[in-house]
Amino acid sequence: MFNTNPFAELSALISPEIMQGYIILMAILVFLGTVLDMMHKKSAKYFFEDAEKAKKNAKRSVGTGEKAGLAVATLANEVLTSGEFSNQKRRLSHLFTMYGFIIFVVTTAMMIFGADTTSGTVPFFWHLGAIMLCVGGYWFWFFIRVDVNSEGVRWYQLRLADLFIVSLLTTATFALIWSALQSGGAGAVADMGWTTLFFALFIISNTVLFSTVMWSKFAHMFFKPAAAMQKRIAQADGSNLNLPTDFDLTDPAVQAKFPDIPEYMGKNPPNMGPGIRRESANHY
Protein backbone atom coordinates (compact mmCIF):
# COMPACT_ATOMS: atom_id res chain seq x y z
CA MET A 1 0.00 0.00 0.00
CA PHE A 2 2.57 2.58 1.12
CA ASN A 3 4.72 2.22 -1.99
CA THR A 4 1.81 2.12 -4.46
CA ASN A 5 0.51 5.16 -6.31
CA PRO A 6 -3.32 5.04 -5.91
CA PHE A 7 -3.76 7.42 -8.84
CA ALA A 8 -2.00 5.05 -11.25
CA GLU A 9 -4.81 2.48 -11.14
CA LEU A 10 -7.38 5.27 -11.15
CA SER A 11 -6.03 6.44 -14.53
CA ALA A 12 -7.75 3.41 -16.11
CA LEU A 13 -11.11 5.00 -15.23
CA ILE A 14 -10.27 8.72 -15.22
CA SER A 15 -7.80 10.13 -17.72
CA PRO A 16 -4.66 11.87 -16.38
CA GLU A 17 -5.76 15.04 -18.20
CA ILE A 18 -8.97 15.19 -16.15
CA MET A 19 -7.04 14.63 -12.91
CA GLN A 20 -4.55 17.33 -13.88
CA GLY A 21 -7.40 19.69 -14.76
CA TYR A 22 -8.95 19.05 -11.33
CA ILE A 23 -5.66 19.93 -9.58
CA ILE A 24 -5.38 23.15 -11.61
CA LEU A 25 -9.00 24.01 -10.79
CA MET A 26 -8.33 23.56 -7.05
CA ALA A 27 -5.27 25.85 -7.29
CA ILE A 28 -7.39 28.50 -9.03
CA LEU A 29 -10.08 28.19 -6.35
CA VAL A 30 -7.49 28.71 -3.61
CA PHE A 31 -6.15 31.81 -5.38
CA LEU A 32 -9.63 33.27 -5.96
CA GLY A 33 -10.74 32.40 -2.43
CA THR A 34 -7.69 34.11 -0.93
CA VAL A 35 -8.27 37.24 -3.03
CA LEU A 36 -11.96 37.34 -2.06
CA ASP A 37 -11.02 36.80 1.58
CA MET A 38 -8.60 39.74 1.40
CA MET A 39 -11.27 41.93 -0.22
CA HIS A 40 -13.96 40.90 2.26
CA LYS A 41 -11.86 41.21 5.43
CA LYS A 42 -9.72 44.02 3.97
CA SER A 43 -6.63 42.23 5.28
CA ALA A 44 -4.20 43.68 2.73
CA LYS A 45 -5.58 47.18 3.28
CA TYR A 46 -5.11 46.78 7.04
CA PHE A 47 -1.51 45.58 6.65
CA PHE A 48 -0.56 48.46 4.36
CA GLU A 49 -2.25 51.10 6.51
CA ASP A 50 -0.72 49.68 9.68
CA ALA A 51 2.73 49.63 8.05
CA GLU A 52 2.38 53.28 6.98
CA LYS A 53 1.27 54.24 10.48
CA ALA A 54 4.22 52.35 11.96
CA LYS A 55 6.65 54.25 9.69
CA LYS A 56 5.47 57.55 11.18
CA ASN A 57 6.07 56.23 14.72
CA ALA A 58 9.43 54.62 13.90
CA LYS A 59 12.40 55.78 15.95
CA ARG A 60 15.00 54.45 13.53
CA SER A 61 15.30 53.23 9.97
CA VAL A 62 15.65 49.51 9.27
CA GLY A 63 18.04 48.88 6.37
CA THR A 64 17.73 46.30 3.61
CA GLY A 65 20.32 43.98 5.17
CA GLU A 66 18.59 44.08 8.55
CA LYS A 67 15.21 43.40 6.90
CA ALA A 68 16.74 40.39 5.14
CA GLY A 69 17.95 39.11 8.51
CA LEU A 70 14.50 39.63 10.02
CA ALA A 71 12.98 37.75 7.08
CA VAL A 72 15.32 34.81 7.69
CA ALA A 73 14.47 34.87 11.42
CA THR A 74 10.75 34.92 10.59
CA LEU A 75 11.16 32.00 8.19
CA ALA A 76 13.15 29.99 10.73
CA ASN A 77 10.95 30.70 13.74
CA GLU A 78 7.34 31.51 12.84
CA VAL A 79 7.14 29.67 9.49
CA LEU A 80 9.35 26.56 9.62
CA THR A 81 9.24 25.74 13.34
CA SER A 82 6.04 27.50 14.56
CA GLY A 83 8.03 29.06 17.38
CA GLU A 84 5.20 31.46 18.27
CA PHE A 85 3.32 28.65 20.06
CA SER A 86 4.14 28.65 23.77
CA ASN A 87 2.33 25.35 24.34
CA GLN A 88 4.67 22.63 23.08
CA LYS A 89 1.85 20.14 22.47
CA ARG A 90 0.05 22.69 20.30
CA ARG A 91 3.31 23.42 18.50
CA LEU A 92 3.99 19.74 17.74
CA SER A 93 0.40 19.22 16.62
CA HIS A 94 0.67 22.21 14.30
CA LEU A 95 4.00 21.03 12.85
CA PHE A 96 2.64 17.54 12.17
CA THR A 97 -0.42 19.03 10.45
CA MET A 98 1.50 21.68 8.49
CA TYR A 99 4.28 19.46 7.15
CA GLY A 100 1.87 16.59 6.58
CA PHE A 101 -0.33 18.87 4.47
CA ILE A 102 2.63 20.21 2.47
CA ILE A 103 4.01 16.72 1.79
CA PHE A 104 0.55 15.41 0.91
CA VAL A 105 -0.20 18.23 -1.57
CA VAL A 106 3.23 18.24 -3.21
CA THR A 107 3.36 14.46 -3.69
CA THR A 108 -0.21 14.45 -5.04
CA ALA A 109 0.86 16.93 -7.72
CA MET A 110 4.00 14.89 -8.42
CA MET A 111 2.07 11.65 -8.86
CA ILE A 112 -0.49 13.25 -11.17
CA PHE A 113 1.80 15.58 -13.15
CA GLY A 114 5.16 13.90 -12.68
CA ALA A 115 7.12 11.15 -14.34
CA ASP A 116 6.92 7.45 -13.49
CA THR A 117 5.69 7.42 -9.90
CA THR A 118 3.59 4.26 -10.01
CA SER A 119 5.54 2.96 -7.02
CA GLY A 120 8.42 3.83 -4.74
CA THR A 121 9.43 6.95 -2.81
CA VAL A 122 6.80 9.47 -3.91
CA PRO A 123 3.78 7.27 -3.04
CA PHE A 124 5.44 6.46 0.30
CA PHE A 125 5.71 10.16 1.15
CA TRP A 126 2.12 10.70 -0.02
CA HIS A 127 0.91 8.19 2.56
CA LEU A 128 3.33 9.54 5.18
CA GLY A 129 2.03 13.08 4.64
CA ALA A 130 -1.57 11.92 5.05
CA ILE A 131 -0.68 10.03 8.25
CA MET A 132 1.18 13.04 9.68
CA LEU A 133 -1.81 15.21 8.85
CA CYS A 134 -4.13 12.83 10.68
CA VAL A 135 -1.86 12.59 13.72
CA GLY A 136 -1.53 16.35 14.11
CA GLY A 137 -5.13 17.10 13.17
CA TYR A 138 -6.84 14.56 15.37
CA TRP A 139 -4.51 15.41 18.27
CA PHE A 140 -5.61 19.03 17.91
CA TRP A 141 -9.30 18.22 17.43
CA PHE A 142 -9.79 15.89 20.39
CA PHE A 143 -7.28 17.14 22.95
CA ILE A 144 -6.09 20.69 22.26
CA ARG A 145 -8.85 22.69 20.60
CA VAL A 146 -9.82 25.54 22.93
CA ASP A 147 -13.59 25.02 22.76
CA VAL A 148 -13.20 21.37 23.75
CA ASN A 149 -10.46 21.91 26.34
CA SER A 150 -11.78 25.03 28.07
CA GLU A 151 -15.40 25.58 27.25
CA GLY A 152 -16.71 22.02 27.35
CA VAL A 153 -17.94 22.04 23.75
CA ARG A 154 -18.27 18.48 22.43
CA TRP A 155 -15.98 17.36 19.61
CA TYR A 156 -18.97 16.69 17.36
CA GLN A 157 -20.43 20.21 17.75
CA LEU A 158 -19.27 21.82 14.51
CA ARG A 159 -19.08 25.51 13.68
CA LEU A 160 -18.18 27.43 10.54
CA ALA A 161 -14.74 28.10 12.03
CA ASP A 162 -14.14 24.32 12.01
CA LEU A 163 -14.62 24.05 8.24
CA PHE A 164 -10.89 24.11 7.47
CA ILE A 165 -9.69 21.53 10.00
CA VAL A 166 -12.64 19.17 9.44
CA SER A 167 -12.32 19.16 5.64
CA LEU A 168 -8.55 18.77 6.01
CA LEU A 169 -8.89 15.77 8.32
CA THR A 170 -11.57 14.06 6.27
CA THR A 171 -9.52 14.55 3.08
CA ALA A 172 -6.49 12.80 4.58
CA THR A 173 -8.58 10.09 6.28
CA PHE A 174 -10.61 9.19 3.20
CA ALA A 175 -7.44 9.27 1.06
CA LEU A 176 -5.77 6.66 3.27
CA ILE A 177 -8.87 4.44 3.37
CA TRP A 178 -9.31 4.70 -0.41
CA SER A 179 -5.67 3.79 -0.98
CA ALA A 180 -5.89 0.81 1.39
CA LEU A 181 -9.04 -0.51 -0.29
CA GLN A 182 -7.65 -0.04 -3.78
CA SER A 183 -4.43 -1.86 -2.95
CA GLY A 184 -6.37 -4.75 -1.42
CA GLY A 185 -4.93 -4.07 2.03
CA ALA A 186 -8.35 -4.29 3.65
CA GLY A 187 -8.97 -7.87 2.54
CA ALA A 188 -12.50 -8.95 1.65
CA VAL A 189 -14.00 -5.45 1.94
CA ALA A 190 -11.72 -4.14 -0.76
CA ASP A 191 -14.33 -4.36 -3.50
CA MET A 192 -15.21 -1.83 -6.16
CA GLY A 193 -18.19 -0.41 -4.28
CA TRP A 194 -16.29 0.50 -1.13
CA THR A 195 -13.34 1.81 -3.13
CA THR A 196 -15.61 4.04 -5.20
CA LEU A 197 -17.41 5.29 -2.10
CA PHE A 198 -14.27 6.36 -0.26
CA PHE A 199 -12.78 7.85 -3.42
CA ALA A 200 -15.94 9.95 -3.81
CA LEU A 201 -15.73 11.03 -0.15
CA PHE A 202 -12.06 11.91 -0.67
CA ILE A 203 -12.90 14.09 -3.70
CA ILE A 204 -15.84 15.78 -1.91
CA SER A 205 -13.74 16.60 1.16
CA ASN A 206 -10.87 17.79 -0.99
CA THR A 207 -13.19 20.02 -3.04
CA VAL A 208 -14.72 21.51 0.10
CA LEU A 209 -11.23 22.17 1.50
CA PHE A 210 -9.98 24.09 -1.53
CA SER A 211 -13.23 25.78 -2.59
CA THR A 212 -14.22 27.31 0.77
CA VAL A 213 -11.13 29.41 1.41
CA MET A 214 -13.21 32.56 1.89
CA TRP A 215 -15.19 30.97 4.73
CA SER A 216 -12.42 28.93 6.36
CA LYS A 217 -9.04 29.56 7.98
CA PHE A 218 -7.15 28.41 4.89
CA ALA A 219 -6.07 31.94 3.89
CA HIS A 220 -4.42 32.60 7.25
CA MET A 221 -1.51 30.41 6.09
CA PHE A 222 -0.61 33.18 3.65
CA PHE A 223 -1.21 36.11 6.03
CA LYS A 224 0.62 34.65 9.01
CA PRO A 225 4.22 35.06 7.68
CA ALA A 226 3.48 38.65 6.56
CA ALA A 227 2.08 39.55 10.00
CA ALA A 228 5.07 37.95 11.75
CA MET A 229 7.52 39.84 9.55
CA GLN A 230 5.71 43.13 10.13
CA LYS A 231 5.85 42.55 13.89
CA ARG A 232 9.61 42.00 13.80
CA ILE A 233 10.17 45.18 11.75
CA ALA A 234 7.98 47.16 14.16
CA GLN A 235 10.08 45.94 17.09
CA ALA A 236 13.31 46.75 15.26
CA ASP A 237 12.38 50.31 14.20
CA GLY A 238 10.86 51.18 17.59
CA SER A 239 7.32 51.77 16.36
CA ASN A 240 6.25 48.85 18.58
CA LEU A 241 3.15 48.02 16.48
CA ASN A 242 1.82 51.49 17.35
CA LEU A 243 1.45 50.42 21.00
CA PRO A 244 2.45 52.66 23.94
CA THR A 245 5.98 52.37 25.28
CA ASP A 246 6.63 50.31 28.42
CA PHE A 247 7.14 52.74 31.27
CA ASP A 248 9.60 52.48 34.13
CA LEU A 249 7.24 52.95 37.07
CA THR A 250 10.08 54.06 39.33
CA ASP A 251 10.99 56.96 37.02
CA PRO A 252 10.07 60.30 38.72
CA ALA A 253 9.02 61.74 35.33
CA VAL A 254 6.61 58.86 34.79
CA GLN A 255 5.24 59.25 38.33
CA ALA A 256 4.76 62.97 37.72
CA LYS A 257 2.88 62.21 34.51
CA PHE A 258 0.77 59.53 36.18
CA PRO A 259 0.35 60.55 39.84
CA ASP A 260 -1.86 57.54 40.55
CA ILE A 261 1.24 55.34 40.45
CA PRO A 262 2.98 56.65 43.61
CA GLU A 263 -0.37 57.20 45.31
CA TYR A 264 -1.50 53.60 45.03
CA MET A 265 1.75 51.68 44.47
CA GLY A 266 4.33 53.73 46.38
CA LYS A 267 7.47 55.55 45.26
CA ASN A 268 9.24 52.32 44.30
CA PRO A 269 6.57 50.03 42.76
CA PRO A 270 7.69 46.50 41.86
CA ASN A 271 7.92 45.38 38.24
CA MET A 272 5.13 42.82 38.10
CA GLY A 273 5.70 42.01 34.43
CA PRO A 274 3.04 41.16 31.87
CA GLY A 275 0.17 39.37 33.58
CA ILE A 276 -0.37 37.07 30.62
CA ARG A 277 2.93 35.31 31.39
CA ARG A 278 2.28 34.66 35.07
CA GLU A 279 0.53 31.43 34.16
CA SER A 280 2.04 28.95 31.72
CA ALA A 281 0.21 28.63 28.39
CA ASN A 282 -2.34 25.82 28.41
CA HIS A 283 -3.74 26.11 24.89
CA TYR A 284 -1.98 28.41 22.44
C-alpha positions as CSV (number, residue, x, y, z in Angstrom):
1,M,0.0,0.0,0.0
2,F,2.6,2.6,1.1
3,N,4.7,2.2,-2.0
4,T,1.8,2.1,-4.5
5,N,0.5,5.2,-6.3
6,P,-3.3,5.0,-5.9
7,F,-3.8,7.4,-8.8
8,A,-2.0,5.0,-11.2
9,E,-4.8,2.5,-11.1
10,L,-7.4,5.3,-11.2
11,S,-6.0,6.4,-14.5
12,A,-7.7,3.4,-16.1
13,L,-11.1,5.0,-15.2
14,I,-10.3,8.7,-15.2
15,S,-7.8,10.1,-17.7
16,P,-4.7,11.9,-16.4
17,E,-5.8,15.0,-18.2
18,I,-9.0,15.2,-16.1
19,M,-7.0,14.6,-12.9
20,Q,-4.5,17.3,-13.9
21,G,-7.4,19.7,-14.8
22,Y,-8.9,19.1,-11.3
23,I,-5.7,19.9,-9.6
24,I,-5.4,23.1,-11.6
25,L,-9.0,24.0,-10.8
26,M,-8.3,23.6,-7.1
27,A,-5.3,25.8,-7.3
28,I,-7.4,28.5,-9.0
29,L,-10.1,28.2,-6.4
30,V,-7.5,28.7,-3.6
31,F,-6.2,31.8,-5.4
32,L,-9.6,33.3,-6.0
33,G,-10.7,32.4,-2.4
34,T,-7.7,34.1,-0.9
35,V,-8.3,37.2,-3.0
36,L,-12.0,37.3,-2.1
37,D,-11.0,36.8,1.6
38,M,-8.6,39.7,1.4
39,M,-11.3,41.9,-0.2
40,H,-14.0,40.9,2.3
41,K,-11.9,41.2,5.4
42,K,-9.7,44.0,4.0
43,S,-6.6,42.2,5.3
44,A,-4.2,43.7,2.7
45,K,-5.6,47.2,3.3
46,Y,-5.1,46.8,7.0
47,F,-1.5,45.6,6.7
48,F,-0.6,48.5,4.4
49,E,-2.2,51.1,6.5
50,D,-0.7,49.7,9.7
51,A,2.7,49.6,8.0
52,E,2.4,53.3,7.0
53,K,1.3,54.2,10.5
54,A,4.2,52.4,12.0
55,K,6.6,54.3,9.7
56,K,5.5,57.6,11.2
57,N,6.1,56.2,14.7
58,A,9.4,54.6,13.9
59,K,12.4,55.8,16.0
60,R,15.0,54.4,13.5
61,S,15.3,53.2,10.0
62,V,15.6,49.5,9.3
63,G,18.0,48.9,6.4
64,T,17.7,46.3,3.6
65,G,20.3,44.0,5.2
66,E,18.6,44.1,8.6
67,K,15.2,43.4,6.9
68,A,16.7,40.4,5.1
69,G,18.0,39.1,8.5
70,L,14.5,39.6,10.0
71,A,13.0,37.7,7.1
72,V,15.3,34.8,7.7
73,A,14.5,34.9,11.4
74,T,10.7,34.9,10.6
75,L,11.2,32.0,8.2
76,A,13.2,30.0,10.7
77,N,10.9,30.7,13.7
78,E,7.3,31.5,12.8
79,V,7.1,29.7,9.5
80,L,9.3,26.6,9.6
81,T,9.2,25.7,13.3
82,S,6.0,27.5,14.6
83,G,8.0,29.1,17.4
84,E,5.2,31.5,18.3
85,F,3.3,28.7,20.1
86,S,4.1,28.7,23.8
87,N,2.3,25.4,24.3
88,Q,4.7,22.6,23.1
89,K,1.8,20.1,22.5
90,R,0.0,22.7,20.3
91,R,3.3,23.4,18.5
92,L,4.0,19.7,17.7
93,S,0.4,19.2,16.6
94,H,0.7,22.2,14.3
95,L,4.0,21.0,12.9
96,F,2.6,17.5,12.2
97,T,-0.4,19.0,10.5
98,M,1.5,21.7,8.5
99,Y,4.3,19.5,7.2
100,G,1.9,16.6,6.6
101,F,-0.3,18.9,4.5
102,I,2.6,20.2,2.5
103,I,4.0,16.7,1.8
104,F,0.5,15.4,0.9
105,V,-0.2,18.2,-1.6
106,V,3.2,18.2,-3.2
107,T,3.4,14.5,-3.7
108,T,-0.2,14.5,-5.0
109,A,0.9,16.9,-7.7
110,M,4.0,14.9,-8.4
111,M,2.1,11.7,-8.9
112,I,-0.5,13.3,-11.2
113,F,1.8,15.6,-13.2
114,G,5.2,13.9,-12.7
115,A,7.1,11.2,-14.3
116,D,6.9,7.4,-13.5
117,T,5.7,7.4,-9.9
118,T,3.6,4.3,-10.0
119,S,5.5,3.0,-7.0
120,G,8.4,3.8,-4.7
121,T,9.4,6.9,-2.8
122,V,6.8,9.5,-3.9
123,P,3.8,7.3,-3.0
124,F,5.4,6.5,0.3
125,F,5.7,10.2,1.2
126,W,2.1,10.7,0.0
127,H,0.9,8.2,2.6
128,L,3.3,9.5,5.2
129,G,2.0,13.1,4.6
130,A,-1.6,11.9,5.1
131,I,-0.7,10.0,8.3
132,M,1.2,13.0,9.7
133,L,-1.8,15.2,8.9
134,C,-4.1,12.8,10.7
135,V,-1.9,12.6,13.7
136,G,-1.5,16.3,14.1
137,G,-5.1,17.1,13.2
138,Y,-6.8,14.6,15.4
139,W,-4.5,15.4,18.3
140,F,-5.6,19.0,17.9
141,W,-9.3,18.2,17.4
142,F,-9.8,15.9,20.4
143,F,-7.3,17.1,23.0
144,I,-6.1,20.7,22.3
145,R,-8.9,22.7,20.6
146,V,-9.8,25.5,22.9
147,D,-13.6,25.0,22.8
148,V,-13.2,21.4,23.8
149,N,-10.5,21.9,26.3
150,S,-11.8,25.0,28.1
151,E,-15.4,25.6,27.3
152,G,-16.7,22.0,27.4
153,V,-17.9,22.0,23.7
154,R,-18.3,18.5,22.4
155,W,-16.0,17.4,19.6
156,Y,-19.0,16.7,17.4
157,Q,-20.4,20.2,17.8
158,L,-19.3,21.8,14.5
159,R,-19.1,25.5,13.7
160,L,-18.2,27.4,10.5
161,A,-14.7,28.1,12.0
162,D,-14.1,24.3,12.0
163,L,-14.6,24.1,8.2
164,F,-10.9,24.1,7.5
165,I,-9.7,21.5,10.0
166,V,-12.6,19.2,9.4
167,S,-12.3,19.2,5.6
168,L,-8.6,18.8,6.0
169,L,-8.9,15.8,8.3
170,T,-11.6,14.1,6.3
171,T,-9.5,14.6,3.1
172,A,-6.5,12.8,4.6
173,T,-8.6,10.1,6.3
174,F,-10.6,9.2,3.2
175,A,-7.4,9.3,1.1
176,L,-5.8,6.7,3.3
177,I,-8.9,4.4,3.4
178,W,-9.3,4.7,-0.4
179,S,-5.7,3.8,-1.0
180,A,-5.9,0.8,1.4
181,L,-9.0,-0.5,-0.3
182,Q,-7.6,0.0,-3.8
183,S,-4.4,-1.9,-2.9
184,G,-6.4,-4.7,-1.4
185,G,-4.9,-4.1,2.0
186,A,-8.3,-4.3,3.6
187,G,-9.0,-7.9,2.5
188,A,-12.5,-8.9,1.6
189,V,-14.0,-5.5,1.9
190,A,-11.7,-4.1,-0.8
191,D,-14.3,-4.4,-3.5
192,M,-15.2,-1.8,-6.2
193,G,-18.2,-0.4,-4.3
194,W,-16.3,0.5,-1.1
195,T,-13.3,1.8,-3.1
196,T,-15.6,4.0,-5.2
197,L,-17.4,5.3,-2.1
198,F,-14.3,6.4,-0.3
199,F,-12.8,7.9,-3.4
200,A,-15.9,9.9,-3.8
201,L,-15.7,11.0,-0.1
202,F,-12.1,11.9,-0.7
203,I,-12.9,14.1,-3.7
204,I,-15.8,15.8,-1.9
205,S,-13.7,16.6,1.2
206,N,-10.9,17.8,-1.0
207,T,-13.2,20.0,-3.0
208,V,-14.7,21.5,0.1
209,L,-11.2,22.2,1.5
210,F,-10.0,24.1,-1.5
211,S,-13.2,25.8,-2.6
212,T,-14.2,27.3,0.8
213,V,-11.1,29.4,1.4
214,M,-13.2,32.6,1.9
215,W,-15.2,31.0,4.7
216,S,-12.4,28.9,6.4
217,K,-9.0,29.6,8.0
218,F,-7.1,28.4,4.9
219,A,-6.1,31.9,3.9
220,H,-4.4,32.6,7.3
221,M,-1.5,30.4,6.1
222,F,-0.6,33.2,3.7
223,F,-1.2,36.1,6.0
224,K,0.6,34.6,9.0
225,P,4.2,35.1,7.7
226,A,3.5,38.7,6.6
227,A,2.1,39.5,10.0
228,A,5.1,37.9,11.8
229,M,7.5,39.8,9.5
230,Q,5.7,43.1,10.1
231,K,5.8,42.6,13.9
232,R,9.6,42.0,13.8
233,I,10.2,45.2,11.8
234,A,8.0,47.2,14.2
235,Q,10.1,45.9,17.1
236,A,13.3,46.8,15.3
237,D,12.4,50.3,14.2
238,G,10.9,51.2,17.6
239,S,7.3,51.8,16.4
240,N,6.3,48.8,18.6
241,L,3.1,48.0,16.5
242,N,1.8,51.5,17.4
243,L,1.4,50.4,21.0
244,P,2.4,52.7,23.9
245,T,6.0,52.4,25.3
246,D,6.6,50.3,28.4
247,F,7.1,52.7,31.3
248,D,9.6,52.5,34.1
249,L,7.2,53.0,37.1
250,T,10.1,54.1,39.3
251,D,11.0,57.0,37.0
252,P,10.1,60.3,38.7
253,A,9.0,61.7,35.3
254,V,6.6,58.9,34.8
255,Q,5.2,59.2,38.3
256,A,4.8,63.0,37.7
257,K,2.9,62.2,34.5
258,F,0.8,59.5,36.2
259,P,0.3,60.5,39.8
260,D,-1.9,57.5,40.6
261,I,1.2,55.3,40.5
262,P,3.0,56.7,43.6
263,E,-0.4,57.2,45.3
264,Y,-1.5,53.6,45.0
265,M,1.8,51.7,44.5
266,G,4.3,53.7,46.4
267,K,7.5,55.6,45.3
268,N,9.2,52.3,44.3
269,P,6.6,50.0,42.8
270,P,7.7,46.5,41.9
271,N,7.9,45.4,38.2
272,M,5.1,42.8,38.1
273,G,5.7,42.0,34.4
274,P,3.0,41.2,31.9
275,G,0.2,39.4,33.6
276,I,-0.4,37.1,30.6
277,R,2.9,35.3,31.4
278,R,2.3,34.7,35.1
279,E,0.5,31.4,34.2
280,S,2.0,28.9,31.7
281,A,0.2,28.6,28.4
282,N,-2.3,25.8,28.4
283,H,-3.7,26.1,24.9
284,Y,-2.0,28.4,22.4
